[in-house]
Amino acid sequence: MKKSLAWIASMSLFALAFMPSFRAAANPAPKAAPQTSCDYDCLTGFVNQYLQALVAHDPAKLPLAAGVRFTENTEPLKLGDALWGTISGLGDYKIYFADPRAGEAGIETTIRENGTPAILLMRLRVVNRRITEIETIVHRNADDALALEKFGHPNPVWVTPLTASQRTSRAQMIKDANLYFDGILHSNGNMVPFDLRCNRILDGYQDTNHPGVKGWFHKGSFDPDAMNIRDNMNTGIWSYIHSITPRRVVVVDEKMGIVVGMWMFNHPGRMTSVNVKGVGNIPEPAVVRHPSSVLMAEFFKIEAGKIRQIEGTSLALPFGAGTGWDHQTRESNGQ
């Protein structure tokens, strides 16, 4: 009995001596969880990584998710096709946007395609540090791209974060952007929360507060491009636009106050002129006298509940065309 007790005691001491090792083997220290979230800088880093891979003509340089989806100018394509084979460089004009809550980010930038200037608007979706979606709009018009670059740099509002007092809710930002399109359809700029300093630059051209530009609707002393954006909308010159649908918000940058979307303008082509109060009939431009749809990749600076600046680029399409992502709407479009 004494021998048995002594043996048990010795074995107990042996077990106690090695207990930490036994515990470590049974309950290994938890490993650090993989870092899957992506903040603002992380998302804009993905944008830069995409551009670098694009210029290198090498999609293999990207952290891609299985089944990644890619479109160029609304068409589903294989990564490596289209612009991937023809891009020859990047321009200096760049506006970034990022949405950590949704994992979305993008850029408007000028590029060179086989040496020819063009405008690229691109957005990515990032999930678990992998790119799952790539949507690109390439506006292939050298004059428009060069006009954009002539500004030298983007308006400072695009790169200036909002202060706490300038911020509004995500839902309100989307609503404000949609009111702009409602204003176009109703020829009523008074229903849109415009900042008095707001200007619009589309495809490289500023068509508000820009006297002497002689745009589509210039006739004699009637110069809507010289007007502020509210008065420009109130003239009714945009009434050839029958509908703006689908409307798809793709990035809500709460830090910078930017709402980015893909908005389809539909033109039946039946209007040949518009009657402007106090001016008379103004001929519609030839480009809208036939059925067409135009995808506007457009973005808005929302500051203190007002639309402070508008910019974007366009893609001409057949009437009734889709965006290639119309089922992807993730947030209310305000319609």
DADA-V995724 format. One record per residue. PHI is phi in whole degrees, -180 to 180 (999 if undefined). D_FIRST is the distance of its C-alpha to the first C-alpha in Angstrom with 1 decimal. Layout:
phi->PHI d_first->D_FIRST
phi->PHI d_first->D_FIRST
This chain:
phi->999 d_first->0.0
phi->-60 d_first->3.8
phi->-64 d_first->5.3
phi->-65 d_first->5.1
phi->-65 d_first->6.2
phi->-64 d_first->8.6
phi->-65 d_first->9.8
phi->-63 d_first->10.6
phi->-63 d_first->12.3
phi->-65 d_first->14.3
phi->-67 d_first->15.4
phi->-64 d_first->16.5
phi->-63 d_first->18.5
phi->-62 d_first->20.0
phi->-66 d_first->21.1
phi->-63 d_first->22.6
phi->-63 d_first->24.5
phi->-106 d_first->26.2
phi->-57 d_first->26.6
phi->-58 d_first->30.3
phi->-66 d_first->30.9
phi->-64 d_first->29.1
phi->-64 d_first->31.2
phi->-63 d_first->34.3
phi->-70 d_first->33.9
phi->-78 d_first->33.3
phi->-131 d_first->36.0
phi->-61 d_first->38.6
phi->-60 d_first->41.1
phi->-63 d_first->44.1
phi->-78 d_first->47.1
phi->-62 d_first->50.4
phi->-65 d_first->52.4
phi->-61 d_first->55.5
phi->-81 d_first->58.6
phi->-109 d_first->60.8
phi->-73 d_first->63.2
phi->-139 d_first->66.5
phi->-83 d_first->68.5
phi->-58 d_first->72.2
phi->-65 d_first->72.0
phi->-61 d_first->69.7
phi->-66 d_first->72.2
phi->-67 d_first->75.2
phi->-65 d_first->73.3
phi->-63 d_first->73.0
phi->-60 d_first->76.8
phi->-64 d_first->77.4
phi->-63 d_first->75.0
phi->-63 d_first->76.9
phi->-63 d_first->80.3
phi->-65 d_first->79.1
phi->-66 d_first->77.9
phi->-61 d_first->81.1
phi->-66 d_first->83.3
phi->-82 d_first->81.2
phi->58 d_first->81.8
phi->-140 d_first->78.0
phi->-62 d_first->76.0
phi->-66 d_first->72.9
phi->-77 d_first->72.7
phi->-102 d_first->71.7
phi->-83 d_first->68.3
phi->-97 d_first->69.4
phi->-79 d_first->67.6
phi->-63 d_first->67.6
phi->77 d_first->70.7
phi->-54 d_first->72.5
phi->-108 d_first->75.9
phi->-135 d_first->79.0
phi->-130 d_first->82.6
phi->-127 d_first->85.8
phi->51 d_first->88.8
phi->80 d_first->87.1
phi->-94 d_first->86.5
phi->-67 d_first->82.9
phi->-136 d_first->82.6
phi->-87 d_first->80.2
phi->-59 d_first->78.9
phi->112 d_first->81.0
phi->-90 d_first->84.2
phi->57 d_first->87.3
phi->-57 d_first->87.1
phi->-58 d_first->84.1
phi->-98 d_first->86.6
phi->-119 d_first->89.6
phi->-64 d_first->88.4
phi->-123 d_first->89.6
phi->167 d_first->88.6
phi->-110 d_first->87.9
phi->-88 d_first->90.4
phi->-92 d_first->89.9
phi->-84 d_first->90.3
phi->-144 d_first->86.8
phi->-128 d_first->85.6
phi->-96 d_first->81.9
phi->-149 d_first->80.1
phi->-149 d_first->76.5
phi->-138 d_first->74.6
phi->-59 d_first->70.9
phi->-63 d_first->70.4
phi->-100 d_first->71.7
phi->71 d_first->70.8
phi->-116 d_first->74.4
phi->-156 d_first->76.6
phi->-172 d_first->79.9
phi->-158 d_first->82.9
phi->-110 d_first->86.7
phi->-153 d_first->88.0
phi->-88 d_first->90.9
phi->-138 d_first->90.3
phi->-123 d_first->92.3
phi->-121 d_first->92.5
phi->49 d_first->94.0
phi->88 d_first->95.7
phi->-94 d_first->97.0
phi->-65 d_first->95.9
phi->-153 d_first->94.1
phi->-114 d_first->92.0
phi->-118 d_first->88.4
phi->-118 d_first->86.5
phi->-134 d_first->82.9
phi->-135 d_first->79.8
phi->-120 d_first->76.2
phi->-116 d_first->73.3
phi->-121 d_first->69.8
phi->-129 d_first->66.5
phi->52 d_first->63.2
phi->61 d_first->65.1
phi->-130 d_first->66.9
phi->-79 d_first->70.6
phi->-107 d_first->71.1
phi->-141 d_first->74.8
phi->-137 d_first->77.9
phi->-122 d_first->81.3
phi->-129 d_first->84.3
phi->-118 d_first->87.9
phi->-111 d_first->90.2
phi->-93 d_first->93.7
phi->-93 d_first->95.8
phi->-143 d_first->98.9
phi->-63 d_first->99.5
phi->-63 d_first->102.0
phi->-66 d_first->99.6
phi->-64 d_first->96.7
phi->-68 d_first->99.1
phi->-63 d_first->100.3
phi->-66 d_first->96.7
phi->-68 d_first->96.2
phi->-65 d_first->99.4
phi->-67 d_first->97.7
phi->86 d_first->95.8
phi->-159 d_first->92.6
phi->-64 d_first->91.4
phi->-54 d_first->92.5
phi->-56 d_first->90.1
phi->-63 d_first->89.0
phi->-71 d_first->87.0
phi->-115 d_first->84.8
phi->-107 d_first->84.6
phi->-63 d_first->81.5
phi->-72 d_first->82.3
phi->-81 d_first->81.7
phi->-58 d_first->79.7
phi->-73 d_first->83.0
phi->-89 d_first->84.4
phi->-82 d_first->81.6
phi->-127 d_first->81.9
phi->-68 d_first->79.4
phi->-56 d_first->78.7
phi->-62 d_first->80.4
phi->-69 d_first->83.4
phi->-60 d_first->83.8
phi->-65 d_first->83.9
phi->-62 d_first->86.4
phi->-62 d_first->88.7
phi->-62 d_first->88.8
phi->-69 d_first->89.7
phi->-63 d_first->92.4
phi->-60 d_first->94.1
phi->-72 d_first->94.5
phi->-63 d_first->95.6
phi->-62 d_first->98.2
phi->-62 d_first->99.5
phi->-66 d_first->99.8
phi->-101 d_first->101.6
phi->48 d_first->103.7
phi->-137 d_first->102.4
phi->-72 d_first->101.0
phi->-72 d_first->101.1
phi->-88 d_first->98.0
phi->-104 d_first->95.9
phi->-79 d_first->94.2
phi->-79 d_first->95.9
phi->-73 d_first->95.6
phi->-61 d_first->99.2
phi->-92 d_first->98.2
phi->-66 d_first->96.8
phi->-130 d_first->98.1
phi->-124 d_first->97.4
phi->-123 d_first->97.1
phi->-123 d_first->96.9
phi->52 d_first->97.1
phi->87 d_first->97.9
phi->-117 d_first->100.8
phi->-87 d_first->101.1
phi->-110 d_first->103.2
phi->-136 d_first->103.3
phi->49 d_first->105.1
phi->-134 d_first->106.5
phi->-64 d_first->110.3
phi->83 d_first->112.4
phi->-73 d_first->109.7
phi->55 d_first->111.9
phi->-82 d_first->109.1
phi->-53 d_first->109.4
phi->-106 d_first->111.3
phi->-65 d_first->113.6
phi->-152 d_first->117.1
phi->59 d_first->119.8
phi->-86 d_first->118.6
phi->-83 d_first->115.6
phi->-135 d_first->112.6
phi->-64 d_first->109.3
phi->-69 d_first->107.4
phi->-87 d_first->108.8
phi->-83 d_first->107.4
phi->-72 d_first->104.2
phi->-66 d_first->101.6
phi->-67 d_first->102.2
phi->-66 d_first->106.0
phi->-57 d_first->105.5
phi->-67 d_first->103.5
phi->-69 d_first->106.0
phi->-67 d_first->108.9
phi->87 d_first->107.6
phi->-66 d_first->107.8
phi->-95 d_first->104.4
phi->-72 d_first->105.3
phi->-69 d_first->105.5
phi->-81 d_first->101.7
phi->-78 d_first->101.1
phi->-154 d_first->97.4
phi->-127 d_first->94.4
phi->-160 d_first->91.5
phi->-73 d_first->88.8
phi->-116 d_first->87.6
phi->-133 d_first->84.2
phi->-79 d_first->82.5
phi->-113 d_first->80.2
phi->-142 d_first->79.2
phi->-120 d_first->79.1
phi->-91 d_first->78.7
phi->-73 d_first->77.9
phi->-68 d_first->77.7
phi->-93 d_first->81.3
phi->79 d_first->82.7
phi->-115 d_first->83.6
phi->-110 d_first->83.8
phi->-114 d_first->84.2
phi->-150 d_first->85.3
phi->-114 d_first->87.0
phi->-125 d_first->90.0
phi->-98 d_first->92.4
phi->-92 d_first->96.0
phi->-112 d_first->98.1
phi->-120 d_first->101.8
phi->-66 d_first->103.9
phi->83 d_first->106.8
phi->-88 d_first->109.4
phi->-86 d_first->110.5
phi->-107 d_first->113.3
phi->-157 d_first->113.9
phi->-130 d_first->112.7
phi->-89 d_first->114.9
phi->-98 d_first->114.0
phi->-56 d_first->115.3
phi->80 d_first->118.2
phi->-122 d_first->118.3
phi->106 d_first->118.9
phi->-75 d_first->117.7
phi->-115 d_first->115.4
phi->-62 d_first->114.9
phi->-76 d_first->111.4
phi->-66 d_first->110.3
phi->-58 d_first->110.6
phi->-65 d_first->106.9
phi->-113 d_first->106.2
phi->-94 d_first->109.1
phi->-141 d_first->107.1
phi->-61 d_first->103.8
phi->-162 d_first->100.8
phi->-126 d_first->97.4
phi->-128 d_first->96.2
phi->-83 d_first->92.5
phi->-99 d_first->92.3
phi->-89 d_first->89.2
phi->-126 d_first->89.9
phi->-139 d_first->88.0
phi->-130 d_first->88.6
phi->-92 d_first->87.8
phi->-106 d_first->87.1
phi->-129 d_first->87.4
phi->55 d_first->87.4
phi->78 d_first->88.1
phi->-124 d_first->91.1
phi->-82 d_first->91.7
phi->-89 d_first->92.3
phi->-160 d_first->92.8
phi->-133 d_first->92.9
phi->-152 d_first->92.5
phi->165 d_first->91.9
phi->-142 d_first->93.2
phi->-123 d_first->94.5
phi->-142 d_first->94.4
phi->-76 d_first->97.3
phi->-138 d_first->96.3
phi->-64 d_first->98.0
phi->-59 d_first->98.6
phi->86 d_first->95.5
phi->-66 d_first->93.1
phi->-101 d_first->89.4
phi->-90 d_first->87.2
phi->87 d_first->84.7
phi->-136 d_first->82.0
phi->-64 d_first->83.6
phi->-86 d_first->80.5
phi->-94 d_first->78.3
phi->-56 d_first->79.5
phi->-112 d_first->76.5
phi->-131 d_first->78.2
phi->-56 d_first->81.0
phi->-99 d_first->84.4
phi->79 d_first->86.3
phi->-85 d_first->88.5
